[in-house]
Amino acid sequence: MFELKFNLKGTINRKEFLLSMILSIINFIVCLAISIIDLFIHFGGDYKPGTTPSLSFWGGIILFITTVMILITLWYFLAQCMKRLRDISLSGLWLLVLVVPIANIFLLVYLLFAKSTDNTQKDIFA
């Protein structure tokens, strides 16, 4: 079920898409929480007005790792959306709707509930 998840080829059904969305959301929240806690530890306690705050070496490493993890999660999520679009015979260009506020929610809900089609079309990104 979870083979080649970062690949843009293939299709996934509703169940796999739901699990992928849940996994992406959990990973994003964990990375965001780690980043916020790290920033609070380094900037929250000992900041004095009139001074320039500085981030320690390890604080910078943690922020870098969480940023990379968020980018990997974004790629994973977009790849899963592409596969689901292909599964319901829509073009990959529908991914552009994800950048439009409100419309992106409707697209994700549609991807969650739309039934799979038997004829998968060739996609421009495939």
KETORLUM-262515 format. One line per 10 residues: number of its first residue (from 1); their letters; for each residue z, y, x of C-alpha. Coordinates in steps of 0.2 Angstrom, whole numbers, plus 5000, padded with zeros to 4 digits. Each point is the difference from the previous one (the first is absolute). Layout:
// KETORLUM-262515
NUM = A = Z/Y/X  ...
END
This chain:
// KETORLUM-262515
1 = MFELKFNLKG = 5000/5000/5000  5004/5012/5014  4986/4997/5012  4991/5014/5009  5008/5014/4990  4994/5014/5011  4982/4994/4999  4989/5010/4987  4990/4985/4995  5004/4988/4986
11 = TINRKEFLLS = 5009/5002/4983  5017/4999/4993  5007/4996/4983  5013/5010/4990  5014/4990/5006  4996/5003/5018  4997/5018/4998  5017/5002/4991  5008/4992/5015  4991/5010/5012
21 = MILSIINFIV = 5005/5016/4991  5018/4995/5000  4999/4995/5018  4992/5017/5005  5013/5010/4990  5015/4991/5008  4993/5002/5017  4996/5019/4997  5017/5003/4993  5009/4991/5015
31 = CLAISIIDLF = 4990/5009/5013  5003/5017/4991  5019/4996/4999  5001/4996/5019  4990/5016/5004  5012/5011/4989  5016/4991/5007  4993/5002/5018  4996/5019/4997  5017/5003/4992
41 = IHFGGDYKPG = 5009/4991/5014  4991/5011/5013  4999/5016/4991  5013/5000/4987  5017/4999/5009  4999/5011/5015  4987/5014/4996  5006/5017/5004  4991/5016/4993  4990/5009/5014
51 = TTPSLSFWGG = 4997/4984/5010  4984/4989/5000  5004/4983/4994  4993/4986/5011  4997/4982/4996  5006/4987/5012  4988/4987/5008  5006/4986/4989  4999/5011/4985  4982/5004/5004
61 = IILFITTVMI = 4996/4982/5003  5007/4995/4983  4990/5014/4991  4985/4994/5009  5002/4982/4995  5004/5004/4982  4984/5011/4999  4990/4986/5007  5007/4988/4987  4996/5013/4986
71 = LITLWYFLAQ = 4982/5001/5006  4999/4981/5000  5007/4999/4983  4988/5013/4994  4985/4990/5007  5007/4984/4992  5002/5008/4983  4982/5007/5001  4993/4983/5005  5008/4992/4985
81 = CMKRLRDISL = 4994/5014/4989  4982/4997/5006  5002/4981/4997  5006/5003/4983  4986/5012/4996  4988/4987/5006  5008/4987/4989  4997/5010/4984  4982/5004/5006  5003/5019/5004
91 = SGLWLLVLVV = 4994/5009/5015  5011/5004/5014  4997/5018/4998  5013/5000/4986  5013/5000/5014  4996/5019/5001  5009/5002/4983  5016/4996/5009  5000/5017/5008  5000/5008/4983
101 = PIANIFLLVY = 5017/5003/4992  5003/4992/4983  4983/4991/5001  5007/4989/5014  5014/4993/4989  4987/4996/4986  4989/4991/5013  5015/4990/5007  5005/4995/4982  4983/4995/4996
111 = LLFAKSTDNT = 4999/4989/5016  5016/4992/4995  4994/4995/4982  4981/4998/5001  4994/4982/4999  4990/4993/5014  4981/4998/4998  4989/4986/5005  4986/5010/5008  5006/5009/5015
121 = QKDIFA = 4988/5014/5005  4996/5004/5018  5010/5015/5006  4995/5014/5011  5015/4997/5011  4999/4981/5001
END
